[in-house]
């Protein structure tokens, strides 16, 4: 009866969301206090019912209830228990239920913390969240139900996709969902503000911590996804401009623009229209990301391959949300704003420029992601849009963004400071020197590398941004200012890691028999042999390497090839030595014993990735910046 109870809890959540979408609106229209206040209790009930439903699905995975089709498709008795819990959101149906859970969780948090704003705005916001939940609940109940039974019971499940059997995938999807869905609160709040006809500085200040937390979750989710792709997929890269990667990048960029717009609205009482538009589009693109992952229309290693019917329903939900909200924006944007004047070179202008750059970046990613699909639908053939397109657009945007981030430090509201500008310009010379030395040091490790002027410019600007931002450190610094320092330093550090690992990475493909060696970037990769191992739900061939530098042993690495018999899939587990200045990275390929007659001969891919760890460290700094800023704003409320 456990699955039936889970489905009943889902139905109760469905009917609760229906009441939440209707009753508060009736109460507002008739000025009925009890109906208005019902939105808070209904929000708590919605969270309770959804949590029960998700918890019972997790229990079904834990006890190997193979009467559920969803459990059969994504679990197995040999699967370790923590991967069984991951499997709850490892497929389409469970991930959509987790989406509902995240939405109900954010709704409960908003209900609890909304005591300090206008009760009409808060009640209307909860009602809009209930309406969003209702639309997605209809989709889950009718098109994506994880509680469907099957008979007869199979003796075993099909196992979780081996690519998802990883610690990074325990946290990556939930963090993304919490980020995506967190923007729903701001979306609903902005619609409520539009209907009410105002958005003042006080509301912008109240909203900003919530947006910061959502952006924090999304940042961590993207960072974990990049890290997972780097060490799990065995290709040695960290970003492929894959459609699903782009799906998370678009709301991240819009969320970043929203944060800057909120700051200006709060401080200066302007750019309210930008703030509302970014609020609407950020969540709309989060729903679009859900469509990309689950529709199957775009090929991706991350995507859930499902039928077109469910993808069409998600696309309809996206258009309903987007068109209704933008229509409301077009007809209800009559906000009262006082005239504010500022010079061409001021903090307002530079933040506006930054938002324009982020908007251009988002539009470029959108076009690059969907143009191939449109090209195919129109019958014009097939076309591929890859890294050259995205890199050619993003490189100048990143350069302009870093310059504007430094210059904004030299400006005040309405004007700029010549003294501060001179101070930051002086920091550019040591930035050029440091950038040049770092590149030359990296090139000196490998004769095959050459100096790259584009990398030199990007590195110098990133170091300039880092030095300029760190110069703000001092006594009695506020948490909000500390958050800005962390976040902007994180951008600089991430750019350093991205540039160095992209322009100066080295790799080589080799075939090695036991006791043979290969040199790369000054390191000797000495292959000692391999052994067979048996895991919980796989068998593997594990190689043993010793890494030497100048004849001294640095570390031992153990890349392996795993075979998952239930899924009949091979997976490579790379051997990595993490380093502050670079990673040593080994991928184990095919066994060549039958061809060569030499026992233990395999193909290997050897990599050296300079400064790549800085990329994820920068992401952590950005997330910490958002956290400090949110805490600082909450303390000052």
C-alpha positions, 0 to 999 in steps of 0.5 A: 500500500506504500505506493498507493499512499504516495499517490494519494499524497500527490493527489492531496497536494494536487487538490491543495494547490487548486484551493491555493490558486483559487481561494486567496484570489476570491478573498482578495476580490471580496476583502474576506480576511479568512480566505486571504489568510488561508493561503498560508495554511494551504502552503504548509499543507502543500509542502507536507503532502508533497514531502510525504509523496516523495518520501514514500517513493524513496522508501519504495526504492530503499525496499526494492519494490519492483511492483513500481515501473519507475523503480524497475527502470532505475534500480536494482537489488545490487545497487548501493543504498545511497544510489537507490536514493539518488535514483529517486530523481535519476529518471524523468518521473521522479525528477518531476516529483522532486521539482514539485517538492522543491516548489512546495518547499520554497512556497512554505519558506516564503509563507513563513518569511512573508510576515513583513510585507503587504499581506495582499501581495504575499497572499497573491504571491502564494496563490500564483505559486499554487497555480504554477504547482497546479499546472506541473501537478497535472503534468505529473499525475497524468503524464509522469506518474512515478507510482504506476504499478506493473504486474507480474513483478520482475525479479530484478530492476534494470539498474540506475544509469552507470553515469549517474552512479556517482557522488556528484549526481547525489547533489547536482540535480537537487541543487539545480532544481532548488535554484530553478524553482527558487526563481518561481517565488520571485516570478510570482512576487513580481506578478503580484507586484504588477497586478498591484501596480507598484515595486518600491525600494523596500520590496526590492530589498526584501526580494534580493536575499531570496534571489541570492539564495536561488542563484547560490543553489544554481551556481553550486549545481552548475559547478557540480555538473561541470566537475562531474562531467570533467572526472566522470565522462572521461573527456577531460573537459569541463564545459561542452556547450551541451544543450542541457548545460546551456539550459542551466546557464541561461537562467544563471545569466538572467539571475545574475542580471536580476541581482544587479537590477535589484541592487539599483532598484533598491539603492536608486529607485530606478530600473524597476522595469528591468527588474520585473522583466528579468524576474519573469524571464529567469523563471521562464527560462528555468521552465525552458531548461526543464523542457530541454532536459525532458523533451528529448528534442535536443540530443544531450548526454544529460537528457532524459530520452522520453516521448514527444507527448510529454515534451509537448506538454512541457513546452505548452506550460513554458509558453503559457507561463511566458506569454501570460507573464509578458502580456501582464508586463506589457499591460500593467507596467505603470509603476510610479518612479521618480526621475533620477539623473546620472552621468554617462560614466557612473555606477548606474551606467556601468551596471546597466552595461553589465546587464546588457552584456548578460542579456546578449549572452543569454540571447546568444546561448538561446539561439545557439541551442535552438537554431539547429532544431529550428533548422531541422524542423523547417526542412533545411537539413541538419546543422551543428552549432558548437564551441567556435560559435559560443566562444567567438561571442563570449570572449568579447563579452567576458572582456567587456564584463571584466573591464566594467566590473573593475571600473564600477569600483571607481564610480559612485552613484551618479558620478565617478571618482578620478582618484579611484580610477587612477588607483585601479588603473595603476593595478593594471601594470602588475596584472600584465606582469603576473599574467605574462609570468604565469603563462611563461611558467606553464609554457616552460613545462612543455616544449609543445606549448606556445604563447597565446595573446588572447589568453594573455589578455584574458589572464591579465584582465582576470588578475586585474579584476582580482587585485582590484577587488581584493584592494577593497578589503579593510577593517569594519567591512560589511557582510554585503561588501564582503559578499561582493568581494567574494563573488567578484573574486570568484569570477576572476579566479574562475576565468583564470582556471578556464583560460589556462586549462583551455589554452595550455592543456596538453594530452596524448593518446598512447598504448602501453604494456606493463612496465612501459612509460610515457612523458608528458609535461615533465611527468613520467607516467609509468604503467605497472600493470592491471588487476581485475576487481568485482564491485557491488554491481559491476566488474572492472579492470583497474590499471596501476600507474606511478607518476614521477617528476625528475625521477621522484615518485609524486603519486600513484593513480588507478584508472579503470574500466567498469562493466555494468552487466545489468545495463550492459554498459562500459564506463571509464573511471579516470585516475586524477591527481588534483594539484593547485597548479594543475591536474594529472589525468589518465583515461583507460581505453580499450584492451589490446591483448588479443591484437598484440598478444601482450597481456595487460596492454591497453590504450590510455589518454594522458592529460595535464590540465593547468590551473583547472581546479581554480575554475571550481574554486572560483565557483565556490567563491561566487556561491560564498559571495551570494551567501554572505550578501544574503546573510547581510541583507537579512540582518539589516531587514 
